[in-house]
Every structure is written in C-alpha cells, then in structure tokens.
C-alpha cells in the first residue's frame, strides 16, 4: 500500500510538471503570436495611414469630394477587414484539437507558413516549398501546424541571430514507401555539436533567457511522437540544420 501510494504521488507530480510545461509553452506561443500579428498588421496599417494622409492633404487644398471620401472609406475598410481576418486566423490556429481528423499535410504546412510569412519577408528570408506528394494523415491538424510553425520560427531566429546573407528556408514533403517525410532546412550555419543532442530536452535553449523557454521543440516532439505516432529529429547539413518529421499516411 505504501509503494502504491508513493507511485500515485510520483505520477501526480509528473502530471503537474507536464501541465506546468505546457502552460509555459502556451505563454511563449502567445508572445510569438503577438509578434507575428504585429508583422501581419504593419503593412495594412501603413496603407490605411497613407490613405488618410492623402485624404487630409486633398481636404486642406479643397480637392476632396464625396467620391474621394467614399473611395477612401472603402479602401480603408478593406485593409481593416484583412486585419480582422488575421486575428481570426490566429485565434482559430491556436485552439487545441480535441480529436484526430484526416487532413492534408500540405494544407497544414501552408497555414503555418501564412502566419509567419510577413515576419520572414521583413527579414528578407526566402521560404521555398516543394511538395512532391499531397498525402493525407490522421492526427491533430492544428497541433501539427504548430510544430511546423515552431520549427520555422526557430529557423527564422537562427538566421537573424547569425546575420546570414541570402537567408533561406526550404520545406519539402515527399513519400518514402508508405511514410510521409517532411523536412525543413535552413542555411543558418547549423546547431552547435555540443547542443544538437539536447535541443529536444525540456527547458534547454540556446537563445537568450528572455527570448526562449526551451519548451518549443520539447512540446513539438511530444506532439509528433506521442500524439501522432511519428518521429521528429534534427541533424546538421552543409550550411545549416535540417528537421525531419516522419508520419504514416492514411491507408487508401
């Protein structure tokens, strides 16, 4: 009975620790999400500002009229609607999946890319997608997309930190027999040899204290390997790092 009680206590401590780590990871994701929203909003905000300045100038010189006013309102509303849709995209993206569904791998990858695309462009990073196949998988679509987003975000940070000229990220999807292989490569000089075996450990981070929790890759590995029955691993290549995800496709 004493042993059973100790086992139950140990299990509860592990569960509490996992909950705490997931909570920390979600807080980090929220911070990252706000940064990406800021990038997505910067361009439409600039356009709305320019439109209003044009209207103000025209009004000062007596050149504004009803037609110009209506056109300005319509153009501004178009950009404001885009900003509203951006919020909805992010809100829906980070809602957890409750059950496994069948989904297209490339659709989830495209969704992740759409959220970080503005941030990549602001840093001059080229993102190249190569989809040799369009396989289906049974799993948690939003969680899978969050894994892709996290790896892309890490690559973006590494490219910026290392001040890489002509920075690029390559995302590839192909089939190997009945296995789906998703690779994400960058040219950010790779992961330090002393760190590469530890990057999936909880709380391990090579970023500055205020910029990383060390939970992103740990949670990503849990999602792929525990929740979806696949594999996630990293390796260094010629000019950077490659993250590989393998999953079993849905049987036809």
C-alpha positions as CSV (number, residue, x, y, z in Angstrom):
1,X,0.0,0.0,0.0
2,X,2.9,2.3,0.9
3,X,4.5,1.6,-2.5
4,X,1.2,2.2,-4.3
5,X,0.8,5.5,-2.6
6,X,4.3,6.6,-3.5
7,X,3.7,5.6,-7.1
8,X,0.4,7.6,-7.2
9,X,2.2,10.7,-5.7
10,X,5.0,10.4,-8.3
11,X,2.5,10.1,-11.2
12,X,0.7,13.2,-9.9
13,X,3.9,15.1,-9.7
14,X,4.8,14.2,-13.3
15,X,1.3,15.2,-14.5
16,X,1.6,18.5,-12.7
17,X,5.0,19.1,-14.2
18,X,3.7,18.4,-17.7
19,X,0.8,20.7,-17.2
20,X,3.2,23.5,-16.0
21,X,5.5,23.0,-19.0
22,X,2.5,23.1,-21.4
23,X,1.3,26.3,-19.7
24,X,4.7,27.9,-20.1
25,X,4.9,26.8,-23.7
26,X,1.5,28.3,-24.4
27,X,2.6,31.6,-22.9
28,X,5.7,31.6,-25.1
29,X,3.4,30.8,-28.1
30,X,1.3,33.8,-27.2
31,X,4.3,36.1,-27.2
32,X,5.4,34.7,-30.6
33,X,1.8,35.0,-31.9
34,X,1.7,38.7,-30.9
35,X,5.0,39.3,-32.7
36,X,3.7,37.6,-35.9
37,X,0.4,39.6,-35.7
38,X,2.4,42.8,-35.5
39,X,4.2,41.9,-38.7
40,X,1.0,41.0,-40.4
41,X,-0.6,44.3,-39.3
42,X,2.3,46.6,-40.1
43,X,1.7,46.8,-43.9
44,X,-2.1,47.3,-43.8
45,X,-1.7,49.9,-41.0
46,X,0.8,51.8,-43.2
47,X,-1.6,51.7,-46.1
48,X,-4.5,53.0,-44.0
49,X,-2.3,55.8,-42.7
50,X,-1.2,56.7,-46.3
51,X,-4.8,56.7,-47.5
52,X,-5.9,59.0,-44.6
53,X,-2.9,61.3,-45.2
54,X,-3.9,61.6,-48.9
55,X,-7.4,62.5,-47.9
56,X,-6.2,65.0,-45.3
57,X,-4.0,66.7,-47.9
58,X,-6.8,66.8,-50.5
59,X,-9.2,68.3,-48.0
60,X,-6.7,71.0,-47.0
61,X,-6.3,72.1,-50.6
62,X,-10.0,71.9,-51.3
63,X,-9.7,69.0,-53.7
64,X,-11.7,66.4,-51.8
65,X,-15.2,65.4,-52.8
66,X,-17.8,62.8,-51.9
67,X,-16.5,60.3,-54.4
68,X,-13.0,60.5,-53.0
69,X,-14.3,60.2,-49.4
70,X,-16.3,57.1,-50.3
71,X,-13.3,55.5,-52.1
72,X,-11.1,56.3,-49.1
73,X,-13.6,54.7,-46.7
74,X,-13.9,51.6,-48.9
75,X,-10.2,51.2,-49.3
76,X,-9.6,51.6,-45.5
77,X,-12.3,49.1,-44.7
78,X,-10.7,46.6,-47.0
79,X,-7.4,46.8,-45.1
80,X,-9.2,46.8,-41.7
81,X,-11.1,43.7,-42.7
82,X,-7.8,42.0,-43.6
83,X,-6.5,42.8,-40.1
84,X,-9.7,41.4,-38.5
85,X,-9.4,38.2,-40.5
86,X,-5.8,37.9,-39.3
87,X,-6.9,37.9,-35.7
88,X,-9.5,35.2,-36.5
89,X,-6.8,33.1,-38.3
90,X,-4.5,33.2,-35.3
91,X,-7.3,32.6,-32.8
92,X,-8.5,29.5,-34.6
93,X,-5.0,28.3,-35.3
94,X,-4.1,28.1,-31.6
95,X,-7.3,26.4,-30.4
96,X,-6.4,22.8,-29.4
97,X,-7.8,19.9,-31.4
98,X,-10.0,17.6,-29.4
99,X,-10.0,14.6,-31.7
100,X,-8.0,13.2,-34.6
101,X,-9.1,14.1,-38.1
102,X,-7.9,13.2,-41.5
103,X,-6.2,16.2,-43.2
104,X,-3.8,17.1,-46.0
105,X,-0.2,17.6,-44.8
106,X,0.5,20.4,-47.2
107,X,-2.6,22.4,-46.1
108,X,-1.4,22.4,-42.5
109,X,2.1,23.5,-43.7
110,X,0.7,26.3,-45.8
111,X,-1.4,27.5,-42.9
112,X,1.7,27.7,-40.7
113,X,3.7,29.5,-43.4
114,X,0.9,32.0,-43.9
115,X,1.1,33.1,-40.2
116,X,4.9,33.6,-40.3
117,X,5.2,34.8,-43.9
118,X,5.2,38.5,-43.1
119,X,7.9,38.1,-40.4
120,X,10.0,36.1,-42.9
121,X,9.7,38.8,-45.6
122,X,10.5,41.6,-43.1
123,X,13.9,39.8,-42.5
124,X,14.4,39.1,-46.2
125,X,14.1,35.4,-45.7
126,X,13.1,33.3,-48.7
127,X,10.8,30.3,-48.0
128,X,10.7,27.7,-50.7
129,X,8.1,25.0,-50.7
130,X,8.5,21.7,-52.6
131,X,5.6,19.3,-52.4
132,X,6.3,16.1,-54.3
133,X,3.2,14.4,-52.9
134,X,-0.1,15.5,-51.3
135,X,-0.6,12.8,-48.7
136,X,-3.4,12.6,-46.1
137,X,-2.7,11.8,-42.4
138,X,-4.9,11.0,-39.4
139,X,-4.0,13.2,-36.5
140,X,-4.3,16.6,-34.8
141,X,-4.1,19.2,-37.6
142,X,-3.7,22.3,-35.6
143,X,-1.1,20.7,-33.3
144,X,0.8,19.5,-36.3
145,X,0.7,23.0,-37.9
146,X,2.0,24.4,-34.6
147,X,5.0,22.1,-34.8
148,X,5.7,23.4,-38.4
149,X,5.3,27.0,-37.2
150,X,7.7,26.4,-34.2
151,X,10.4,24.9,-36.4
152,X,10.0,27.7,-39.0
153,X,10.2,30.3,-36.2
154,X,13.4,28.8,-34.8
155,X,14.9,28.8,-38.2
156,X,14.0,32.5,-38.6
157,X,15.5,33.4,-35.3
158,X,18.7,31.5,-36.1
159,X,19.1,33.2,-39.5
160,X,18.6,36.6,-37.9
161,X,21.0,35.8,-35.0
162,X,23.8,34.6,-37.3
163,X,23.2,37.6,-39.7
164,X,23.1,35.2,-42.7
165,X,23.3,36.7,-46.2
166,X,20.7,35.4,-48.6
167,X,18.8,33.6,-45.8
168,X,16.5,30.8,-46.9
169,X,14.2,28.1,-45.5
170,X,13.3,25.0,-47.6
171,X,10.2,23.0,-46.8
172,X,9.9,19.7,-48.5
173,X,7.2,17.0,-48.5
174,X,7.7,13.6,-50.2
175,X,6.8,10.0,-49.7
176,X,9.3,7.1,-48.9
177,X,7.3,3.9,-49.3
178,X,4.3,4.4,-47.1
179,X,5.9,7.0,-44.9
180,X,5.4,10.8,-45.2
181,X,8.6,12.7,-44.9
182,X,8.5,16.4,-44.1
183,X,11.9,18.3,-44.0
184,X,12.6,21.9,-43.0
185,X,16.1,23.1,-43.8
186,X,17.8,26.4,-43.3
187,X,21.2,27.9,-44.1
188,X,21.8,29.3,-40.6
189,X,25.2,27.5,-40.1
190,X,23.7,24.6,-38.1
191,X,23.3,23.6,-34.5
192,X,26.4,23.5,-32.3
193,X,27.7,20.0,-31.8
194,X,27.5,20.2,-28.0
195,X,23.8,21.2,-28.3
196,X,22.4,19.0,-31.0
197,X,21.7,16.1,-28.7
198,X,19.9,18.3,-26.2
199,X,17.7,20.5,-28.2
200,X,14.6,18.4,-27.5
201,X,15.1,18.4,-23.8
202,X,12.7,20.5,-21.7
203,X,13.9,23.9,-20.7
204,X,17.1,23.6,-22.9
205,X,17.5,26.7,-25.1
206,X,20.4,28.3,-27.0
207,X,18.5,31.6,-27.1
208,X,18.8,34.4,-24.6
209,X,16.8,33.9,-21.4
210,X,14.1,36.4,-22.3
211,X,13.7,35.1,-25.8
212,X,13.2,31.4,-25.3
213,X,11.7,29.0,-22.8
214,X,13.3,25.8,-24.1
215,X,9.9,24.1,-24.4
216,X,9.0,24.6,-28.1
217,X,11.0,21.7,-29.5
218,X,10.2,19.5,-26.5
219,X,6.4,20.1,-27.0
220,X,6.8,19.6,-30.7
221,X,8.5,16.2,-30.2
222,X,5.7,15.2,-27.8
223,X,3.0,16.1,-30.4
224,X,4.7,14.3,-33.3
225,X,5.9,11.2,-31.4
226,X,3.4,10.7,-28.5
227,X,0.2,12.2,-30.0
228,X,0.7,11.3,-33.7
229,X,2.9,8.2,-33.6
230,X,5.6,9.7,-35.8
231,X,9.3,10.7,-35.4
232,X,10.9,14.2,-35.2
233,X,14.7,14.6,-35.2
234,X,17.3,17.1,-36.2
235,X,20.7,17.0,-37.9
236,X,23.3,19.4,-39.4
237,X,23.7,19.6,-43.1
238,X,26.2,21.6,-45.2
239,X,25.1,25.1,-44.5
240,X,22.6,24.7,-41.7
241,X,20.2,22.4,-39.9
242,X,17.5,20.0,-41.1
243,X,14.5,19.0,-39.1
244,X,12.7,15.9,-40.3
245,X,9.2,14.6,-39.4
246,X,8.1,11.2,-40.5
247,X,4.5,10.0,-40.3
248,X,2.4,7.2,-41.6
249,X,0.0,8.1,-44.3
250,X,-3.7,7.2,-44.2
251,X,-4.4,3.9,-45.9
252,X,-6.3,4.2,-49.1
